[in-house]
Amino acid sequence: NYIDFSKNEKKLFEILFNANLLIVDLTKTESYQFLLESLVEDITEQLTNEEIKTLFCDLWIVIHGLASLTTVGQVNNDDAANEKYIKRAKSGIIEAIKGSK
């Protein structure tokens, strides 16, 4: 996964994702579509397409942050710990989205 990649391929991760050499619209990637589909399957709340896009973008910040912190050695979590962080973030984001209606 993305965080494992950042841990195992630190230099390559840094070049690809932290050097601003590659600017990509994440919503136009296969990864976005895959994550979007898995998010929709996992969500019990009714969210609009725009809210799901917000959820994805906010979660991406968390996931990329974990991966970046892993790369520089500030975080060294196992998969279970990373999954906990991501699930808590997801719950909080959904709560914030629902609360803003």
C-alpha positions in Angstrom: 0.0 0.0 0.0 0.9 3.7 -0.2 2.3 3.9 3.4 4.4 0.7 2.9 5.7 2.1 -0.3 6.8 5.3 1.6 8.5 3.1 4.2 10.3 0.7 1.8 11.2 3.1 -1.0 11.9 6.3 0.9 14.0 8.1 -1.8 11.6 7.1 -4.7 8.6 8.2 -2.6 10.3 11.5 -1.9 11.0 12.1 -5.6 7.6 11.1 -6.7 5.4 12.7 -4.1 7.3 15.3 -2.1 9.5 17.0 -4.7 6.7 18.8 -6.5 8.0 17.4 -9.8 4.8 15.6 -10.5 1.5 17.5 -10.3 -1.5 15.2 -10.8 -5.2 15.8 -10.4 -5.9 12.9 -8.1 -9.6 12.8 -9.1 -8.5 11.7 -12.6 -6.5 8.7 -11.6 -7.3 5.0 -11.4 -6.4 5.1 -7.7 -9.1 7.7 -7.1 -11.7 5.6 -8.7 -10.6 2.5 -6.7 -10.6 4.4 -3.4 -13.9 6.1 -4.3 -15.6 2.7 -4.9 -14.2 1.3 -1.7 -15.3 4.4 0.2 -18.8 4.1 -1.2 -19.0 0.4 -0.2 -17.9 1.1 3.3 -20.1 4.2 4.0 -23.5 3.5 5.7 -24.4 7.2 5.6 -26.0 8.7 2.6 -23.5 11.2 1.1 -23.8 13.1 -2.1 -21.1 12.7 -4.8 -19.6 16.0 -3.8 -19.5 14.9 -0.1 -17.8 11.7 -1.1 -15.2 13.7 -3.1 -14.6 15.8 0.0 -14.2 12.7 2.1 -11.7 11.3 -0.4 -9.7 14.5 -0.6 -9.6 14.9 3.2 -8.6 11.2 3.7 -5.9 11.6 1.1 -4.4 14.3 3.2 -4.3 11.9 6.2 -2.9 9.0 4.2 -0.3 11.1 2.4 0.7 12.7 5.8 1.2 9.3 7.3 3.2 8.1 4.3 5.4 11.3 4.4 6.0 11.0 8.1 6.9 7.4 7.7 9.4 8.3 5.0 11.3 10.7 7.2 11.1 8.3 10.2 8.7 10.4 12.4 6.1 7.6 12.3 6.8 3.9 12.3 3.3 2.3 12.6 2.3 -1.2 11.7 -0.7 -1.7 9.3 -3.2 -2.0 12.1 -2.2 1.3 13.7 -2.3 3.1 10.3 -5.7 1.6 9.7 -6.9 2.9 13.1 -5.7 6.4 12.2 -7.5 6.3 8.9 -10.7 4.9 10.3 -10.8 7.6 13.0 -10.1 10.3 10.5 -12.8 8.9 8.2 -15.4 8.9 11.0 -14.5 12.5 12.0 -14.6 13.7 8.4 -18.0 12.1 7.9 -19.3 13.6 11.1 -18.0 17.0 10.0 -19.6 16.7 6.6 -23.0 15.6 8.1 -22.8 18.4 10.7 -22.3 21.1 8.1 -25.6 20.3 6.4 
